[in-house]
Amino acid sequence: MNAPLHPVAAPLSDDAAWDAYVAAHPDATPFHTRAWCEAITRATGHKHHLIAQRDAAGQIVGILPLHHVRSPLFGQALVASGFAVGGGLLADNADIAAVLADAAIDLAGSLGVPSIELRGGSLPEGWPIEEGVYAGFARDLASDEEAELLAIPRKQRAEVRKALGSDLKVTVGTDEAHRADHYRVYATSVRNLGTPVFPKSLFSHVLDAFGSDADILNVRNDREVVAGVLSLYWRGTVMPYWGGGLASARGSRANEMMYFALMNHARSKGCTRFDFGRSKLGTGPYSYKKNWGFEPEALTYARWLAEGETPRDTNPTSAKYRLQVDLWKKLPLWAANRIGPLIARGLG
């Protein structure tokens, strides 16, 4: 019989216990880790709160890491976890998850926060559900490079072969040169999409926190880096997390080179699975990932709202932001890079 629970979940300040619980839980993600939560706080200033449930013996049986995201433009929310595509309730069973969810509502009330956003994990009963917006894409890696090529649908495989026959060069690292080139490319890419760029410190703090479990893969032509991706490595899975390319990357097929090279690099690090991340349904990235042979898997999120409150709208494809997106695409890069982080850190 399971040991009885303490009646109320409570904030946890025991770093070693947090690390140990995440390390042992089969459903944990990098976004449940102390490394992720502390890196986000250092980079953005959003305070993190860890709610934990212990049994009568004092053992942790569930956690919920939350970031208190505040923005003058988008309002405030407790987000699990900030700047993540996963996270949420991590517990030994549904009853424990329910206790943690109730504790999160109590925390929101004490902080005066009108909403809680859970991105994955157990979904609390009775909370409004958000579905039909995002899909995730993941599959196993093939046994070697040639088998990986054959796993890609024919049309996309032809594009990859053209990239492999080009003069593009691939480098992997975490030094300042890799970081600077990646940020320049990423910032240009999101500006072209009409989206504010995250603070550069966000990428650096995540790289520093994850050590050998994170790196940057850049693709260079004969003049400059034209595509780059910052990836996380978690329990045998590579997660290309923040990636982008210049306009010239499409014609040179640098993006194809980047992702195929990452598959091979991840295999050399012992990875057996490739998680292409989430994309909004009906978008270009959604179609692009399907072209690589990845099947979409619907993602379901949960959100609690205080009485009378409406959810934050942080979706850049929302009709509400259509004019702002169009104007942002026209900004000079220097202006977008200066203003963007002030806005993007509030998206969480």
ZIRA-V189583 format. One record per pair of residues at least 12 apart in sequence whose C-alpha atoms are under 10 Angstrom apart, sorted by the first residue. I is the first residue (numbers start at 0). J is the second residue. D is the distance in whole Angstrom. If there is no record, write none. Layout:
# ZIRA-V189583
I_J_D + I_J_D
This chain:
# ZIRA-V189583
1_54_9 + 1_55_10 + 2_53_10 + 2_54_6 + 2_55_6 + 2_56_7 + 2_57_10 + 2_58_10 + 3_53_9 + 3_54_6 + 3_55_6 + 3_56_9 + 4_52_8 + 4_53_6 + 4_54_4 + 4_55_6 + 4_56_9 + 4_57_9 + 4_58_10 + 4_59_10 + 4_60_9 + 4_94_10 + 4_95_8 + 4_98_10 + 5_52_7 + 5_53_6 + 5_54_6 + 5_55_6 + 5_56_9 + 5_57_9 + 5_98_10 + 6_52_9 + 6_53_9 + 6_54_9 + 6_55_10 + 6_98_8 + 7_51_9 + 7_52_7 + 7_53_9 + 7_95_10 + 7_98_7 + 7_99_8 + 7_101_9 + 7_102_7 + 8_50_6 + 8_51_5 + 8_52_5 + 8_53_7 + 8_54_10 + 8_61_9 + 8_62_9 + 8_63_10 + 8_95_9 + 8_96_10 + 8_98_6 + 8_99_6 + 8_100_9 + 8_101_8 + 8_102_6 + 8_103_9 + 9_49_8 + 9_50_5 + 9_51_6 + 9_52_7 + 9_53_9 + 9_62_9 + 9_98_10 + 9_99_8 + 9_102_7 + 9_103_9 + 9_106_9 + 10_48_7 + 10_49_6 + 10_50_4 + 10_51_6 + 10_52_9 + 10_62_9 + 10_63_9 + 10_64_10 + 10_102_9 + 10_103_10 + 10_106_9 + 11_48_8 + 11_49_6 + 11_50_6 + 11_51_6 + 11_52_9 + 11_53_10 + 11_59_10 + 11_62_9 + 11_63_10 + 11_64_10 + 12_48_9 + 12_49_8 + 12_50_9 + 12_51_9 + 13_49_10 + 14_33_8 + 15_33_10 + 16_51_10 + 16_58_9 + 16_59_7 + 17_31_9 + 17_32_8 + 17_33_7 + 17_49_9 + 17_51_9 + 17_59_8 + 17_61_10 + 17_62_8 + 17_64_10 + 18_31_9 + 18_32_7 + 18_33_7 + 18_34_9 + 19_32_10 + 19_59_9 + 20_32_9 + 20_58_9 + 20_59_7 + 20_60_8 + 20_61_8 + 20_62_8 + 20_89_9 + 20_90_10 + 21_33_9 + 21_61_9 + 21_62_9 + 21_89_8 + 21_90_10 + 22_234_10 + 24_60_10 + 24_61_9 + 24_89_8 + 24_90_8 + 24_91_8 + 25_89_10 + 25_91_10 + 25_234_10 + 26_86_10 + 26_89_7 + 26_90_9 + 26_91_10 + 26_120_8 + 27_85_10 + 27_86_8 + 27_87_10 + 27_88_10 + 27_89_7 + 27_90_9 + 27_120_9 + 27_233_10 + 27_234_10 + 28_83_10 + 28_84_10 + 28_85_7 + 28_86_6 + 28_87_9 + 28_89_9 + 28_119_10 + 28_120_9 + 28_233_7 + 28_234_9 + 29_80_10 + 29_83_9 + 29_85_8 + 29_86_8 + 29_209_9 + 29_212_10 + 29_231_8 + 29_232_9 + 29_233_7 + 29_234_9 + 29_238_10 + 30_64_9 + 30_79_8 + 30_80_6 + 30_81_8 + 30_82_9 + 30_83_6 + 30_84_8 + 30_85_6 + 30_86_5 + 30_87_8 + 30_118_10 + 31_49_10 + 31_62_8 + 31_63_8 + 31_64_6 + 31_65_9 + 31_79_8 + 31_80_7 + 31_83_9 + 31_85_8 + 31_86_5 + 31_87_8 + 31_88_9 + 31_89_8 + 31_120_10 + 32_64_8 + 32_80_10 + 32_86_9 + 32_209_10 + 33_47_10 + 33_49_9 + 33_64_9 + 33_208_9 + 34_204_9 + 34_205_8 + 34_206_10 + 34_207_9 + 34_208_5 + 34_209_7 + 34_210_10 + 35_64_10 + 35_80_9 + 35_81_9 + 35_82_9 + 35_83_9 + 35_204_9 + 35_205_7 + 35_206_10 + 35_208_7 + 35_209_8 + 36_48_9 + 36_49_9 + 36_64_7 + 36_65_8 + 36_66_8 + 36_79_10 + 36_80_7 + 36_81_8 + 36_82_10 + 36_83_10 + 36_205_9 + 36_208_10 + 37_66_10 + 37_204_9 + 37_205_9 + 37_208_8 + 38_200_9 + 38_201_7 + 38_202_9 + 38_203_9 + 38_204_5 + 38_205_5 + 38_206_9 + 38_207_8 + 38_208_6 + 38_209_9 + 39_66_8 + 39_80_9 + 39_81_7 + 39_82_8 + 39_83_10 + 39_200_9 + 39_201_7 + 39_202_9 + 39_204_7 + 39_205_7 + 39_208_10 + 39_344_10 + 39_347_9 + 40_66_8 + 40_67_9 + 40_68_10 + 40_81_9 + 40_201_9 + 40_204_9 + 41_200_8 + 41_201_8 + 41_204_7 + 41_205_10 + 42_197_10 + 42_198_7 + 42_199_8 + 42_200_5 + 42_201_5 + 42_202_8 + 42_203_8 + 42_204_6 + 42_205_9 + 42_344_9 + 43_68_9 + 43_81_10 + 43_197_9 + 43_198_8 + 43_200_8 + 43_201_7 + 43_340_9 + 43_341_9 + 43_343_10 + 43_344_6 + 43_345_8 + 43_347_9 + 44_66_10 + 44_67_9 + 44_68_9 + 44_69_9 + 44_344_9 + 45_65_10 + 45_66_6 + 45_67_6 + 45_68_5 + 45_69_7 + 45_70_10 + 45_77_10 + 45_81_8 + 45_344_9 + 45_345_9 + 45_347_9 + 46_65_8 + 46_66_6 + 46_67_6 + 46_68_8 + 46_69_10 + 46_77_10 + 46_81_10 + 47_64_7 + 47_65_6 + 47_66_4 + 47_67_6 + 47_68_9 + 47_77_9 + 47_78_9 + 47_79_9 + 47_80_9 + 47_81_9 + 48_63_8 + 48_64_6 + 48_65_5 + 48_66_6 + 48_67_8 + 48_77_9 + 48_78_10 + 48_79_10 + 48_103_10 + 48_106_9 + 49_62_7 + 49_63_6 + 49_64_4 + 49_65_6 + 49_66_9 + 49_79_10 + 49_103_10 + 50_62_6 + 50_63_5 + 50_64_6 + 50_65_8 + 50_88_10 + 50_99_7 + 50_100_9 + 50_102_7 + 50_103_7 + 50_106_9 + 51_63_6 + 51_64_9 + 51_88_10 + 51_89_10 + 51_90_9 + 51_95_10 + 51_96_10 + 51_98_10 + 51_99_7 + 51_102_9 + 52_90_8 + 52_91_10 + 52_95_7 + 52_96_9 + 52_98_8 + 52_99_7 + 52_102_9 + 53_95_9 + 54_95_10 + 59_90_9 + 59_91_9 + 60_89_9 + 60_90_6 + 60_91_6 + 60_92_8 + 60_95_7 + 60_96_9 + 61_88_8 + 61_89_6 + 61_90_4 + 61_91_6 + 61_92_8 + 61_93_10 + 61_94_10 + 61_95_6 + 61_96_7 + 61_98_9 + 61_99_7 + 62_87_9 + 62_88_6 + 62_89_5 + 62_90_6 + 62_91_9 + 62_95_9 + 62_96_8 + 62_99_7 + 62_100_10 + 63_78_10 + 63_79_7 + 63_80_9 + 63_86_8 + 63_87_6 + 63_88_5 + 63_89_6 + 63_90_8 + 63_96_9 + 63_99_7 + 63_100_8 + 63_102_9 + 63_103_8 + 63_117_9 + 63_120_9 + 64_77_9 + 64_78_8 + 64_79_6 + 64_80_6 + 64_81_9 + 64_86_8 + 64_87_7 + 64_88_8 + 64_89_9 + 64_103_10 + 64_117_10 + 65_77_6 + 65_78_5 + 65_79_5 + 65_80_6 + 65_81_7 + 65_86_9 + 65_87_8 + 65_88_10 + 65_103_9 + 65_115_9 + 65_116_9 + 65_117_9 + 66_78_5 + 66_79_6 + 66_80_6 + 66_81_5 + 66_82_9 + 66_115_10 + 66_116_10 + 66_347_8 + 67_79_9 + 67_80_9 + 67_81_8 + 67_107_9 + 67_110_9 + 67_112_8 + 67_115_9 + 67_347_9 + 68_80_10 + 68_81_7 + 68_82_10 + 68_112_9 + 68_344_8 + 68_345_6 + 68_346_8 + 68_347_6 + 69_112_9 + 69_344_9 + 69_345_6 + 69_346_8 + 69_347_8 + 70_341_9 + 70_342_8 + 70_343_9 + 70_344_8 + 70_345_5 + 70_346_8 + 70_347_9 + 71_342_9 + 71_345_8 + 72_311_10 + 72_312_10 + 72_313_10 + 72_342_8 + 72_345_8 + 72_346_9 + 73_310_10 + 73_311_6 + 73_312_7 + 73_313_7 + 73_342_9 + 73_345_7 + 73_346_7 + 73_347_10 + 74_112_9 + 74_113_9 + 74_114_10 + 74_310_9 + 74_311_7 + 74_312_9 + 74_313_10 + 74_345_8 + 74_346_9 + 75_111_9 + 75_112_6 + 75_113_7 + 75_114_7 + 75_115_9 + 75_310_10 + 75_311_8 + 75_345_8 + 75_346_9 + 75_347_9 + 76_107_8 + 76_110_10 + 76_111_9 + 76_112_6 + 76_113_6 + 76_114_5 + 76_115_6 + 76_116_7 + 76_302_10 + 76_303_10 + 76_304_9 + 76_310_9 + 76_311_8 + 76_345_10 + 76_346_10 + 76_347_9 + 77_103_8 + 77_104_9 + 77_106_9 + 77_107_7 + 77_110_10 + 77_112_7 + 77_113_8 + 77_114_6 + 77_115_5 + 77_116_6 + 77_117_9 + 77_302_10 + 77_303_10 + 77_347_9 + 78_114_9 + 78_115_6 + 78_116_5 + 78_117_6 + 78_118_8 + 78_302_9 + 78_347_7 + 79_115_8 + 79_116_6 + 79_117_5 + 79_118_6 + 79_119_8 + 79_120_9 + 79_347_9 + 80_116_8 + 80_117_7 + 80_118_7 + 80_119_9 + 80_347_8 + 81_116_9 + 81_117_10 + 81_118_9 + 81_344_10 + 81_345_10 + 81_346_9 + 81_347_5 + 82_197_10 + 82_201_9 + 82_343_10 + 82_344_9 + 82_345_10 + 82_346_8 + 82_347_5 + 83_118_8 + 83_119_10 + 83_240_9 + 83_347_8 + 84_117_10 + 84_118_6 + 84_119_8 + 84_133_10 + 84_135_9 + 84_240_9 + 84_276_8 + 84_277_7 + 84_278_10 + 84_298_10 + 85_117_8 + 85_118_5 + 85_119_5 + 85_120_7 + 85_276_10 + 85_277_10 + 85_298_10 + 85_300_9 + 86_117_7 + 86_118_6 + 86_119_6 + 86_120_6 + 86_121_10 + 87_100_10 + 87_116_8 + 87_117_5 + 87_118_5 + 87_119_5 + 87_120_5 + 87_121_7 + 87_122_8 + 87_300_9 + 87_301_9 + 88_100_8 + 88_117_8 + 88_118_9 + 88_119_7 + 88_120_5 + 88_121_5 + 88_122_8 + 88_123_9 + 89_119_9 + 89_120_6 + 89_121_7 + 90_120_9 + 90_121_8 + 92_121_9 + 93_121_7 + 93_122_9 + 93_123_8 + 93_124_9 + 94_123_10 + 96_120_9 + 96_121_7 + 96_122_8 + 96_123_7 + 96_124_10 + 97_121_9 + 97_122_9 + 97_123_6 + 97_124_8 + 98_123_9 + 99_123_9 + 100_115_9 + 100_117_10 + 100_121_10 + 100_122_9 + 100_123_7 + 100_124_9 + 100_126_10 + 100_303_9 + 101_123_9 + 103_115_8 + 103_303_10 + 104_303_8 + 104_304_9 + 104_305_9 + 107_303_10 + 107_304_10 + 107_305_9 + 108_305_8 + 111_305_10 + 112_304_9 + 112_305_8 + 113_303_8 + 113_304_6 + 113_305_5 + 113_306_8 + 113_307_9 + 113_308_7 + 113_309_8 + 113_310_9 + 113_311_10 + 114_302_7 + 114_303_5 + 114_304_4 + 114_305_6 + 114_306_10 + 114_308_8 + 114_309_8 + 114_310_7 + 114_311_8 + 115_301_8 + 115_302_6 + 115_303_5 + 115_304_7 + 115_305_9 + 115_310_9 + 116_129_10 + 116_300_8 + 116_301_6 + 116_302_5 + 116_303_7 + 116_304_9 + 116_310_9 + 116_311_9 + 117_129_10 + 117_299_9 + 117_300_6 + 117_301_5 + 117_302_6 + 117_303_9 + 118_298_9 + 118_299_8 + 118_300_5 + 118_301_7 + 118_302_9 + 119_298_8 + 119_299_7 + 119_300_6 + 119_301_8 + 120_299_9 + 120_300_8 + 120_301_9 + 121_300_9 + 121_301_9 + 122_299_8 + 122_300_7 + 122_301_6 + 122_302_9 + 123_301_7 + 123_302_9 + 123_303_9 + 124_301_9 + 125_301_9 + 125_302_10 + 125_303_9 + 126_300_10 + 126_301_6 + 126_302_6 + 126_303_6 + 126_304_8 + 127_300_9 + 127_301_6 + 127_302_6 + 127_303_7 + 127_304_8 + 128_299_7 + 128_300_6 + 128_301_5 + 128_302_6 + 128_303_9 + 129_298_9 + 129_299_6 + 129_300_5 + 129_301_6 + 129_302_7 + 130_297_7 + 130_298_6 + 130_299_5 + 130_300_7 + 130_301_9 + 131_279_9 + 131_280_7 + 131_297_7 + 131_298_7 + 131_299_8 + 131_300_10 + 132_277_10 + 132_278_8 + 132_279_6 + 132_280_6 + 132_281_9 + 132_297_8 + 132_298_8 + 132_299_8 + 132_300_9 + 132_314_10 + 133_276_10 + 133_277_6 + 133_278_5 + 133_279_4 + 133_280_6 + 133_281_9 + 133_285_9 + 133_295_9 + 133_296_9 + 133_297_6 + 133_298_6 + 133_299_8 + 133_300_9 + 134_276_8 + 134_277_5 + 134_278_6 + 134_279_6 + 134_280_7 + 134_285_8 + 134_294_9 + 134_295_5 + 134_296_5 + 134_297_4 + 134_298_5 + 134_299_9 + 135_274_8 + 135_275_7 + 135_276_6 + 135_277_4 + 135_278_7 + 135_279_9 + 135_280_10 + 135_285_9 + 135_288_10 + 135_293_9 + 135_294_8 + 135_295_6 + 135_296_5 + 135_297_6 + 135_298_6 + 136_273_9 + 136_274_6 + 136_275_5 + 136_276_6 + 136_277_6 + 136_278_8 + 136_285_9 + 136_288_7 + 136_289_8 + 136_292_9 + 136_293_6 + 136_294_6 + 136_295_5 + 136_296_6 + 136_297_9 + 136_298_10 + 137_236_9 + 137_237_10 + 137_238_9 + 137_272_7 + 137_273_6 + 137_274_4 + 137_275_6 + 137_276_7 + 137_277_9 + 137_288_9 + 137_292_10 + 137_293_6 + 137_294_7 + 137_295_8 + 137_296_8 + 138_236_9 + 138_271_9 + 138_272_6 + 138_273_6 + 138_274_7 + 138_275_8 + 138_292_9 + 138_293_7 + 138_294_8 + 139_236_9 + 139_270_9 + 139_271_6 + 139_272_4 + 139_273_6 + 139_274_9 + 139_293_10 + 140_236_9 + 140_237_10 + 140_262_7 + 140_263_9 + 140_265_9 + 140_266_8 + 140_270_8 + 140_271_5 + 140_272_5 + 140_273_6 + 140_274_10 + 141_262_9 + 141_263_9 + 141_266_9 + 141_271_8 + 141_272_9 + 141_273_10 + 142_263_10 + 142_266_8 + 142_271_8 + 143_262_10 + 143_263_8 + 143_266_8 + 143_267_10 + 144_259_9 + 144_260_9 + 144_262_8 + 144_263_6 + 144_266_9 + 147_259_8 + 147_262_8 + 147_263_8 + 148_160_8 + 148_259_8 + 148_291_10 + 150_291_8 + 150_292_7 + 150_293_10 + 151_259_10 + 151_289_10 + 151_290_8 + 151_291_5 + 151_292_6 + 151_293_9 + 152_289_9 + 152_290_7 + 152_291_6 + 152_292_6 + 152_293_10 + 153_290_9 + 153_291_9 + 153_292_10 + 154_290_8 + 154_291_9 + 155_255_9 + 155_287_9 + 155_289_10 + 155_290_6 + 155_291_6 + 155_292_9 + 156_255_9 + 156_259_10 + 156_290_9 + 156_291_8 + 156_292_10 + 158_251_10 + 158_252_7 + 158_254_10 + 158_255_7 + 158_256_9 + 159_252_7 + 159_253_9 + 159_254_9 + 159_255_5 + 159_256_6 + 159_257_10 + 159_258_9 + 159_259_7 + 159_260_10 + 159_291_10 + 160_252_10 + 160_255_9 + 160_256_9 + 160_259_10 + 161_251_9 + 161_252_8 + 161_253_10 + 161_255_9 + 161_256_9 + 162_250_10 + 162_251_7 + 162_252_5 + 162_253_7 + 162_254_9 + 162_255_6 + 162_256_5 + 162_257_9 + 162_259_9 + 163_252_9 + 163_253_9 + 163_255_9 + 163_256_7 + 163_259_9 + 163_260_9 + 164_256_10 + 165_220_9 + 165_251_8 + 165_252_9 + 165_253_9 + 165_256_9 + 166_219_9 + 166_220_7 + 166_221_8 + 166_251_9 + 167_218_7 + 167_219_6 + 167_220_5 + 167_221_7 + 167_224_9 + 167_225_9 + 167_251_8 + 167_252_9 + 167_253_7 + 167_256_8 + 167_257_10 + 168_217_8 + 168_218_6 + 168_219_5 + 168_220_6 + 168_221_8 + 168_224_9 + 168_253_9 + 168_256_9 + 168_257_10 + 169_216_7 + 169_217_6 + 169_218_5 + 169_219_6 + 169_220_9 + 169_224_9 + 169_226_10 + 169_227_9 + 169_253_10 + 169_256_8 + 169_257_8 + 169_260_7 + 169_261_9 + 170_215_8 + 170_216_6 + 170_217_5 + 170_218_7 + 170_219_8 + 170_224_10 + 170_227_9 + 170_257_10 + 170_260_10 + 171_214_7 + 171_215_6 + 171_216_4 + 171_217_6 + 171_218_9 + 171_227_10 + 171_228_10 + 171_229_10 + 171_260_10 + 171_261_9 + 171_264_9 + 172_211_10 + 172_213_9 + 172_214_6 + 172_215_5 + 172_216_7 + 172_217_8 + 172_229_10 + 173_203_9 + 173_206_7 + 173_207_9 + 173_210_9 + 173_211_9 + 173_213_8 + 173_214_5 + 173_215_6 + 173_216_9 + 173_229_9 + 174_203_10 + 174_206_10 + 174_214_9 + 174_215_9 + 175_203_9 + 177_214_9 + 177_215_7 + 177_216_8 + 177_217_7 + 177_224_9 + 177_227_9 + 177_229_10 + 178_199_9 + 178_202_8 + 178_203_7 + 178_206_9 + 178_214_9 + 178_215_7 + 178_216_10 + 178_217_9 + 178_227_9 + 178_228_10 + 178_229_9 + 179_199_9 + 179_203_10 + 180_215_10 + 180_217_8 + 180_218_10 + 180_219_10 + 180_223_9 + 180_224_6 + 180_225_9 + 180_226_9 + 180_227_8 + 181_199_10 + 181_202_9 + 181_215_7 + 181_216_8 + 181_217_7 + 181_218_10 + 181_224_8 + 181_225_9 + 181_226_7 + 181_227_5 + 181_228_7 + 181_229_8 + 181_241_9 + 181_242_8 + 181_243_8 + 181_244_9 + 182_196_9 + 182_197_9 + 182_198_9 + 182_199_7 + 182_200_10 + 182_202_8 + 182_203_10 + 182_227_8 + 182_228_9 + 182_229_10 + 182_241_10 + 182_242_9 + 182_243_9 + 182_336_10 + 183_199_10 + 183_224_9 + 183_225_9 + 183_226_10 + 183_227_9 + 183_243_10 + 183_244_9 + 183_245_9 + 183_332_9 + 183_336_9 + 184_217_9 + 184_224_8 + 184_225_6 + 184_226_6 + 184_227_7 + 184_228_9 + 184_242_8 + 184_243_6 + 184_244_6 + 184_245_6 + 184_246_10 + 185_197_9 + 185_225_10 + 185_226_8 + 185_227_7 + 185_228_8 + 185_229_10 + 185_241_8 + 185_242_6 + 185_243_5 + 185_244_7 + 185_245_8 + 186_198_10 + 186_199_9 + 186_242_10 + 186_243_8 + 186_244_9 + 186_245_9 + 186_332_8 + 186_333_10 + 186_335_8 + 186_336_7 + 186_339_9 + 187_243_8 + 187_244_8 + 187_245_7 + 187_246_9 + 187_328_10 + 187_331_10 + 187_332_7 + 187_333_10 + 187_335_9 + 187_336_9 + 188_226_9 + 188_242_9 + 188_243_5 + 188_244_6 + 188_245_6 + 188_246_8 + 188_328_10 + 189_242_10 + 189_243_8 + 189_244_9 + 189_245_10 + 189_327_10 + 189_328_9 + 189_335_10 + 189_339_10 + 190_324_9 + 190_327_7 + 190_328_6 + 190_329_8 + 190_330_8 + 190_331_9 + 190_332_7 + 190_335_7 + 190_336_8 + 190_339_9 + 191_245_9 + 191_246_9 + 191_324_9 + 191_325_9 + 191_327_8 + 191_328_5 + 191_329_8 + 191_330_9 + 191_332_9 + 192_315_9 + 192_324_8 + 192_325_9 + 192_327_8 + 192_328_6 + 193_315_8 + 193_316_10 + 193_320_10 + 193_321_9 + 193_322_10 + 193_323_8 + 193_324_4 + 193_325_6 + 193_326_7 + 193_327_5 + 193_328_5 + 193_329_8 + 193_330_9 + 193_335_10 + 194_315_7 + 194_316_10 + 194_323_9 + 194_324_7 + 194_325_10 + 194_327_7 + 194_328_8 + 194_335_9 + 194_339_8 + 194_342_10 + 194_343_8 + 195_315_9 + 195_324_9 + 195_327_8 + 195_328_10 + 195_335_7 + 195_336_8 + 195_337_10 + 195_338_8 + 195_339_4 + 195_340_7 + 195_341_9 + 195_342_7 + 195_343_6 + 195_344_9 + 195_346_10 + 196_335_7 + 196_336_7 + 196_337_9 + 196_338_9 + 196_339_5 + 196_340_6 + 196_341_9 + 196_342_8 + 196_343_6 + 196_344_9 + 197_336_9 + 197_338_10 + 197_339_7 + 197_340_5 + 197_341_8 + 197_342_8 + 197_343_5 + 197_344_6 + 197_345_10 + 197_346_9 + 197_347_10 + 198_336_8 + 198_337_9 + 198_338_10 + 198_339_8 + 198_340_5 + 198_341_8 + 198_342_9 + 198_343_8 + 198_344_7 + 199_336_9 + 199_340_8 + 200_340_10 + 201_340_10 + 201_344_9 + 202_215_10 + 202_229_8 + 202_241_9 + 205_229_10 + 205_231_9 + 206_229_8 + 206_230_9 + 206_231_9 + 209_231_8 + 209_232_9 + 209_233_10 + 210_231_10 + 211_231_9 + 211_232_8 + 212_230_8 + 212_231_6 + 212_232_5 + 212_233_7 + 212_234_10 + 212_237_9 + 212_268_10 + 213_229_7 + 213_230_6 + 213_231_4 + 213_232_6 + 213_233_9 + 213_237_9 + 213_238_9 + 213_239_10 + 213_240_10 + 214_228_8 + 214_229_6 + 214_230_6 + 214_231_7 + 214_232_9 + 214_239_10 + 215_227_7 + 215_228_6 + 215_229_4 + 215_230_6 + 215_231_9 + 215_239_9 + 215_241_9 + 215_242_9 + 215_261_10 + 216_228_5 + 216_229_7 + 216_230_8 + 216_239_9 + 216_242_9 + 216_257_7 + 216_258_9 + 216_260_8 + 216_261_7 + 216_264_9 + 217_229_9 + 217_242_9 + 217_243_10 + 217_244_10 + 217_253_9 + 217_254_10 + 217_256_10 + 217_257_7 + 217_260_10 + 217_261_10 + 218_244_9 + 218_248_9 + 218_253_6 + 218_254_8 + 218_255_10 + 218_256_7 + 218_257_6 + 218_258_10 + 218_260_9 + 219_248_9 + 219_253_8 + 219_257_10 + 220_247_10 + 220_248_9 + 220_251_9 + 220_253_8 + 224_244_9 + 224_245_9 + 224_248_9 + 224_253_9 + 225_243_9 + 225_244_6 + 225_245_5 + 225_246_8 + 225_247_7 + 225_248_6 + 225_249_9 + 225_251_9 + 225_252_10 + 225_253_7 + 225_254_9 + 225_257_10 + 226_242_8 + 226_243_6 + 226_244_4 + 226_245_6 + 226_246_9 + 226_247_9 + 226_248_6 + 226_249_9 + 226_252_10 + 226_253_6 + 226_254_6 + 226_255_10 + 226_256_9 + 226_257_7 + 226_258_10 + 227_239_10 + 227_241_8 + 227_242_6 + 227_243_6 + 227_244_6 + 227_245_9 + 227_253_9 + 227_254_8 + 227_257_7 + 227_258_9 + 228_240_7 + 228_241_6 + 228_242_4 + 228_243_6 + 228_244_9 + 228_254_9 + 228_257_8 + 228_258_9 + 228_261_9 + 229_241_5 + 229_242_6 + 229_243_9 + 230_242_8 + 230_261_9 + 230_265_10 + 231_265_10 + 231_274_10 + 232_265_8 + 232_268_9 + 232_269_10 + 232_270_8 + 232_272_10 + 232_273_10 + 232_274_10 + 233_270_9 + 233_272_10 + 234_269_9 + 234_270_8 + 234_271_9 + 234_272_9 + 235_265_9 + 235_266_9 + 235_268_8 + 235_269_6 + 235_270_4 + 235_271_6 + 235_272_6 + 235_273_9 + 236_265_8 + 236_266_9 + 236_268_10 + 236_269_9 + 236_270_5 + 236_271_6 + 236_272_5 + 236_273_6 + 236_274_7 + 237_261_8 + 237_262_8 + 237_264_9 + 237_265_6 + 237_266_9 + 237_268_9 + 237_269_10 + 237_270_6 + 237_271_8 + 237_272_6 + 237_273_5 + 237_274_6 + 237_275_8 + 237_276_10 + 238_261_10 + 238_265_9 + 238_272_9 + 238_273_6 + 238_274_5 + 238_275_6 + 238_276_7 + 239_258_8 + 239_261_8 + 239_262_10 + 239_273_8 + 239_274_7 + 239_275_6 + 239_276_7 + 240_274_9 + 240_275_8 + 240_276_7 + 240_277_9 + 241_276_10 + 242_254_9 + 242_257_9 + 242_258_10 + 243_257_10 + 244_257_10 + 255_291_10 + 258_273_10 + 258_275_9 + 258_291_10 + 259_291_10 + 261_273_9 + 273_293_10 + 274_293_9 + 275_288_7 + 275_291_10 + 275_293_8 + 276_288_9 + 277_295_9 + 277_296_9 + 277_297_9 + 277_298_8 + 278_295_9 + 278_298_10 + 279_298_10 + 279_314_9 + 279_316_9 + 280_295_9 + 280_297_9 + 282_316_9 + 311_346_9 + 312_346_9 + 313_343_10 + 313_345_9 + 313_346_6 + 313_347_9 + 314_346_9 + 327_339_9
